[in-house]
Amino acid sequence: MLENNITAVRKNFVTHHECSKTGEHLPVGEVQNLSPAGMPILIRYDLDGVKAELTKEKLAKRSADLWRYRELLPVQKADNIVSLGEEMTPLIPLNNSLGENVIVKDEGRLPTGSFKARGLVMAVTMAKELGLTRLAMPTNGNAGAAMAAYARRAGMEAFVFCPDDTPEINVREIALQGGKVWRVNGLINDCGKIVADGEKEMSWFNLSTLKEPYRIEGKKTMGLELAEQLGWEMPDVIFYPTGGGTGLIGMWKAFNELAEIGFIGSKRPKMVAVQATGCAPIVKAWEEGAEHAPLWENAHTVAAGIRVPVAVGDFLILRAVRESNGFAIAVDDDAIVETQVRIGQEDGLLLCPEGAATAAAYLKALDEGLIGKTDRAVLFNCGNGLKYPMPRADSFLDRHQPIDWDAVANA
């Protein structure tokens, strides 16, 4: 019988919080946004204690959800967990379209239909543990939907601000799940300024990307899951759609923690930050050898989730890319759409635009010799493709007229 991870007795292994820039230790159990240096905060664990407590055999007996990795998560009391059923997401091979060495981790199967559920379930759970009742964030769509869903389930107020061209389904989803949502005539960084400006007036807690410590901890479960699903053998390369970059940073953290507890060896995948040519600040910084990525002006792309003109954790993204001997790469909107159609038609997997960007980036990297055809590659599809606009399909048959069967066959 599989163990219920949420109700299981939990031993917490968090030792301290740490400024990602200066290394300053910060206390546990206090409400925190950025560190005193104005940088993202990382959670640190007693990994020797985790190693003594957790084995692969124990892990295998637990139900297949995000909470199976509880020794490497920050929650202290199981009663505080706010869950909508965060089950392990599948690995889908793309044998027909991209070849036998390419697999997709399909995060669109998570609650609210995107990988944002991972970060927000952890952030909202910790908000509950710390006694917060009013949350706010900027979003390009999916993160706001996840925050609204978990916040309302926990009985908290949720305030969400999104660019005015955010997909309509996301805006309505946020509202239907009880979030108070506004469209803003600007980009996500403009929405972020509104959230920051309202902290004093509205007394809400700012859940913006990397401006609190816990979304990374939720997102890192992508890396924990992936390693386990691959039999604790690392792939050669991971292509990750990168806006704020929480997941890329989190996975790199996860791999290092897994090595410390002896679950994996020294091999690491090349971490590839995938962006769109219309919004590629990380790519520009990587190409120039810079530590930080300045604001990208006039950001635009069909992949709204990676339209992030400036990221507070830019140096952490670039650090993970460089430490892994990976790279940053940008693809144009035409390539994103063409690849989305190709994979849908050849492999039957409906990718979101951001997921399709990773597939387009894979093909570009292959063409440029950055990776090899025999490299085992993992692409992340970050959202359910049904939440996005699709090409028209207007073929029509009049049942009262003779049917042209050749036309049907060749449609």
Salt bridges, closest charged atoms under 4 A:
GLU3 OE1 - ARG62 NE 3.60
GLU3 OE2 - ARG70 NH2 2.75
GLU18 OE1 - HIS16 NE2 3.44
GLU18 OE2 - ARG44 NH2 3.17
GLU71 OE2 - ARG62 NH2 2.77
ASP106 OD2 - ARG109 NE 2.72
GLU107 OE1 - ARG118 NE 2.49
GLU157 OE1 - ARG134 NE 2.84
GLU157 OE2 - LYS180 NZ 2.91
ASP165 OD2 - ARG307 NH1 2.72
GLU168 OE2 - ARG172 NE 2.79
GLU168 OE1 - ARG183 NH2 2.62
GLU173 OE1 - LYS387 NZ 3.11
ASP197 OD2 - LYS193 NZ 2.86
GLU217 OE1 - LYS220 NZ 2.71
GLU217 OE2 - LYS253 NZ 2.92
GLU225 OE1 - LYS105 NZ 2.81
GLU225 OE1 - ARG118 NH2 2.93
GLU228 OE2 - ARG68 NH2 2.71
ASP236 OD1 - LYS267 NZ 3.06
GLU257 OE1 - LYS220 NZ 2.72
GLU257 OE2 - LYS253 NZ 2.58
GLU288 OE2 - LYS284 NZ 2.83
GLU291 OE2 - LYS21 NZ 2.78
ASP314 OD1 - HIS292 ND1 2.96
GLU346 OE1 - ARG342 NE 3.86
ASP394 OD2 - ARG392 NE 2.85
